[in-house]
């Protein structure tokens, strides 16, 4: 795997992190937009940063 591949998320990981059930999945365009934003942050700051931010946002 390349360095970038080690940093990016796929949709299943994002759904697990946010606790999004299968029946309430957003449309493909919205999923792509969400993944783009999350992966941009991940490439810039790293996966751990993104996971911590998501965890803090969903617990408050």
N, C-alpha and C positions, 0 to 999 in steps of 0.2 A: 504494500500500500504506500501511496505517496503521502507526504506530509498533509496535503489538503484533504485527502480522503480520510485521514485519521481524525480530522477536525469536524467534518460535516455530519449532519444528522439526516436520517431518512424519515419519512412520514410516520412509520410505525413507532420509532423512538419518541418523536414529538407527541404523538397521541398518548403514549404511555406516560410521558413526563407530565402532561397536562390532564391526564385521566379522561381523555375523550373517548366515550364509548362508540362502537362501530355504527350504531344506529343514528348517531348525531354527527357524522363526519361532514365537514364542510365540502362545498363544491370543489372540483379540481383546481379551478382558477384561484380560489381562496387558499387552498392547501399550498399551491405553488408560491403564492405571495408570502405566506407565513414561513415556509421553508427558506425562501430567499432571504428574508430578514434574519431568521435565526442563524442560518449558515454564514451570513455576512458577519454577524457578531462573533460566531464561533471561529471563523478564520482570523478575525482581528484580535480576539481576546482569549480564545481557547474554549474547549468543550466544558471544562470545569466551571469557568465563569458563567457560561450560559445555563448550565444545570443549576448552579447556585441561584442565579437570578430568577429562573423559572420557579424554583422551590420557594424562594422568598415571596414571589408574587402570588403564588397559589395558596400560601398558608396565611396570608394577611387578609 
